[in-house]
């Protein structure tokens, strides 16, 4: 089954979006939020973004590049944060999207740290840095969702993450994975509006 996707990206990464459009067989909704919604009511903002930009999509593909980090601040990230919030929002007539994060090549080394020995369990899992230095909190808060764990399994995450190369090789595999999260138990723990005062700067195990 093919799922209709909405691509979320920073303007500096538009060439990656265009490459997906021209080279991968993906059903897409080609719109982006470039003007703020004129309201202070969160539910209204989420509903308008879903109706005017995300309508009919079931998976949001978030291109994660060098300009995608929380540390860059609200003014810089307000559009991708709002689009992710609306993608995660489960409103009347608009069920939440699956979220697929695609790490772009320029930040592979910042995100994918390779295998490291866990001091708690002694295992050697892959370390993946999904934190304020790499992504916005709307993504990180829904990637490492369980507390007090040294290692995380796929069932501990709502967001799906892969590299650009892996995505381009098997795009529908990862899109299907993100789509299926919408009905998993972990969907009940989704955080739409993460706490802006907390810090998510530590490494976590894949």
Backbone torsions as a table, in degrees:
resi	resn	phi	psi	omega
1	UNK	NA	135.3	176.2
2	UNK	-97.4	138.2	-176.9
3	UNK	-113.2	139.9	-178.9
4	UNK	-75.5	128.5	-171.8
5	UNK	-116.3	147.2	173.0
6	UNK	-112.5	125.4	-178.3
7	UNK	-97.3	123.4	-179.3
8	UNK	-106.4	124.2	-172.2
9	UNK	-154.8	158.5	170.5
10	UNK	-84.1	149.6	-175.3
11	UNK	-59.1	-30.2	179.8
12	UNK	-68.5	-16.2	-178.4
13	UNK	-103.6	18.6	-174.8
14	UNK	-60.8	-29.9	-178.8
15	UNK	-64.3	-32.5	176.1
16	UNK	-67.1	-41.1	177.5
17	UNK	-61.7	-45.3	-179.6
18	UNK	-63.1	-36.8	178.4
19	UNK	-63.5	-41.4	177.6
20	UNK	-61.4	-46.1	-178.4
21	UNK	-60.0	-38.5	-172.2
22	UNK	-90.2	-19.1	-171.0
23	UNK	-122.8	-15.7	-178.0
24	UNK	-114.9	141.0	-178.8
25	UNK	-84.0	78.5	-178.0
26	UNK	-125.6	132.9	172.7
27	UNK	-73.8	126.0	-173.5
28	UNK	-129.4	152.0	166.8
29	UNK	-108.2	116.3	-169.8
30	UNK	-99.7	72.6	175.4
31	UNK	-138.4	154.1	176.0
32	UNK	-139.7	149.5	178.8
33	UNK	-83.6	112.8	-178.7
34	UNK	-119.6	-6.2	179.4
35	UNK	-128.6	130.5	-179.3
36	UNK	-61.1	145.4	173.9
37	UNK	-76.7	127.1	-174.0
38	UNK	-81.8	80.5	178.3
39	UNK	-166.3	155.7	174.1
40	UNK	-105.3	-0.7	-176.3
41	UNK	-92.2	112.7	-173.5
42	UNK	-59.1	-45.2	-178.6
43	UNK	-61.0	-38.4	179.0
44	UNK	-67.1	-42.6	179.5
45	UNK	-60.5	-46.5	-179.6
46	UNK	-62.1	-43.1	-178.7
47	UNK	-64.1	-41.4	-179.2
48	UNK	-66.2	-41.0	179.3
49	UNK	-65.1	-41.3	179.8
50	UNK	-65.1	-43.1	-177.5
51	UNK	-70.8	-41.3	-171.7
52	UNK	-92.4	-20.6	-174.9
53	UNK	-125.8	-39.0	-173.3
54	UNK	-101.9	1.1	-173.8
55	UNK	-51.1	133.6	176.5
56	UNK	77.0	-11.2	178.3
57	UNK	-79.9	151.4	178.4
58	UNK	-123.4	-13.2	177.6
59	UNK	-134.7	131.0	173.8
60	UNK	-102.8	121.3	177.1
61	UNK	-95.9	113.0	-177.1
62	UNK	-101.4	110.9	177.7
63	UNK	-79.4	117.9	-173.7
64	UNK	-105.7	109.7	-178.4
65	UNK	-122.1	-161.8	-175.5
66	UNK	-69.2	-14.4	-178.1
67	UNK	-113.2	27.6	-174.6
68	UNK	-107.4	7.4	-170.7
69	UNK	-84.4	147.2	175.1
70	UNK	-58.8	-37.1	-175.2
71	UNK	-60.3	-16.2	179.5
72	UNK	-75.6	-12.3	172.8
73	UNK	97.4	161.5	-176.3
74	UNK	-60.9	-45.4	-176.8
75	UNK	-60.1	-38.7	-179.8
76	UNK	-73.6	-33.4	-170.9
77	UNK	-110.3	9.1	-171.3
78	UNK	-60.4	-33.0	-177.6
79	UNK	-74.8	-45.9	179.8
80	UNK	-69.8	-30.2	177.2
81	UNK	-66.8	-44.8	179.0
82	UNK	-63.8	-41.0	-179.4
83	UNK	-67.0	-37.8	175.8
84	UNK	-68.8	-41.3	177.3
85	UNK	-58.9	-45.6	179.4
86	UNK	-66.4	-34.2	177.5
87	UNK	-66.2	-34.7	-178.7
88	UNK	-85.0	-15.8	-174.5
89	UNK	-71.6	133.1	-178.6
90	UNK	-111.7	83.5	-175.6
91	UNK	-104.1	177.7	-179.7
92	UNK	-63.9	122.1	179.1
93	UNK	77.2	-0.5	-179.4
94	UNK	-139.5	92.1	179.1
95	UNK	-75.7	153.4	-176.6
96	UNK	-64.0	153.7	176.2
97	UNK	-86.1	155.4	162.9
98	UNK	-72.7	150.9	-177.3
99	UNK	-118.6	121.6	177.7
100	UNK	-116.9	113.2	176.4
101	UNK	-91.1	129.4	179.2
102	UNK	-117.4	110.9	-177.9
103	UNK	-78.7	123.3	-178.1
104	UNK	-80.1	154.4	-170.8
105	UNK	-54.9	-32.7	-174.7
106	UNK	-67.4	-15.4	178.6
107	UNK	-121.2	18.8	176.5
108	UNK	-51.1	-49.9	-174.2
109	UNK	-68.8	-24.3	178.1
110	UNK	-76.7	-32.1	-176.5
111	UNK	-95.5	-50.2	-174.6
112	UNK	-95.0	107.5	-172.3
113	UNK	-101.1	3.4	178.9
114	UNK	79.5	-174.5	-177.5
115	UNK	-79.8	138.6	174.7
116	UNK	-138.0	151.9	179.4
117	UNK	-78.3	130.1	178.7
118	UNK	-82.0	125.8	-179.3
119	UNK	-70.2	-15.7	-178.5
120	UNK	-92.2	-48.9	-174.5
121	UNK	-106.6	-12.1	179.2
122	UNK	81.4	0.4	179.5
123	UNK	-76.5	175.4	-179.5
124	UNK	-128.2	67.8	-179.9
125	UNK	-80.5	167.5	173.5
126	UNK	-75.6	136.9	177.4
127	UNK	-97.0	127.3	-179.4
128	UNK	-124.8	119.6	-178.3
129	UNK	-89.5	97.4	175.0
130	UNK	-114.0	97.6	-171.7
131	UNK	-156.4	-170.3	-175.7
132	UNK	-63.6	-18.3	-179.9
133	UNK	-86.9	-7.7	-177.0
134	UNK	-126.7	-33.5	-175.3
135	UNK	-140.1	168.0	171.7
136	UNK	-79.1	159.2	-173.6
137	UNK	-69.2	-22.3	175.2
138	UNK	-60.1	-30.4	176.8
139	UNK	-86.2	-51.6	-174.6
140	UNK	-62.9	-35.8	-179.5
141	UNK	-67.2	-20.0	179.8
142	UNK	-110.3	11.7	174.8
143	UNK	-102.9	-57.7	172.6
144	UNK	-99.5	96.2	-168.8
145	UNK	-103.5	-19.0	-179.4
146	UNK	-97.9	144.2	179.8
147	UNK	-99.9	164.1	175.4
148	UNK	58.7	37.7	175.8
149	UNK	-122.7	143.4	176.9
150	UNK	-88.6	-32.6	-180.0
151	UNK	-131.3	145.2	-175.7
152	UNK	-114.8	142.8	175.8
153	UNK	-104.2	173.6	179.1
154	UNK	-59.9	-31.6	-179.4
155	UNK	-71.7	-10.1	178.5
156	UNK	-90.4	0.7	-174.0
157	UNK	-127.3	141.0	169.3
158	UNK	-91.0	-46.2	178.5
159	UNK	-72.5	143.0	174.9
160	UNK	-102.4	143.0	-178.6
161	UNK	-131.8	138.3	175.1
162	UNK	-151.9	171.9	177.1
163	UNK	-89.8	162.7	177.8
164	UNK	-57.3	-44.6	-178.9
165	UNK	-63.1	-46.2	179.8
166	UNK	-63.6	-41.3	179.6
167	UNK	-62.0	-46.2	-178.6
168	UNK	-66.2	-27.3	179.3
169	UNK	-74.9	-43.1	-178.1
170	UNK	-136.8	65.0	-174.1
171	UNK	-59.3	-42.4	-175.5
172	UNK	-71.2	-25.4	175.0
173	UNK	-60.3	-47.2	-177.1
174	UNK	-76.5	-34.0	175.8
175	UNK	-64.1	-43.5	177.0
176	UNK	-60.5	-40.7	-179.8
177	UNK	-62.5	-44.4	178.9
178	UNK	-66.2	-40.6	179.0
179	UNK	-60.5	-41.9	-176.5
180	UNK	-67.9	-22.6	179.3
181	UNK	-63.3	-24.0	-177.2
182	UNK	-60.5	-26.1	-179.1
183	UNK	-112.8	4.8	175.8
184	UNK	-75.5	160.1	178.4
185	UNK	-60.2	-31.7	-177.5
186	UNK	-63.5	-20.5	179.5
187	UNK	-62.9	-23.8	178.9
188	UNK	-70.8	-12.5	-178.0
189	UNK	-107.0	9.9	-178.1
190	UNK	-60.5	137.0	176.8
191	UNK	-108.1	115.8	-177.7
192	UNK	-84.9	-41.3	-178.3
193	UNK	-120.4	87.9	-177.3
194	UNK	-68.2	156.7	178.9
195	UNK	-66.9	119.6	-178.4
196	UNK	-76.2	-13.0	-177.5
197	UNK	-89.9	-13.0	-177.4
198	UNK	-83.0	162.4	179.7
199	UNK	-112.9	134.0	178.8
200	UNK	-127.3	54.2	-171.4
201	UNK	-100.8	3.2	-176.7
202	UNK	-93.3	158.5	174.4
203	UNK	-70.5	153.4	173.2
204	UNK	-137.3	153.5	-178.1
205	UNK	-88.4	139.1	178.1
206	UNK	-64.2	NA	NA
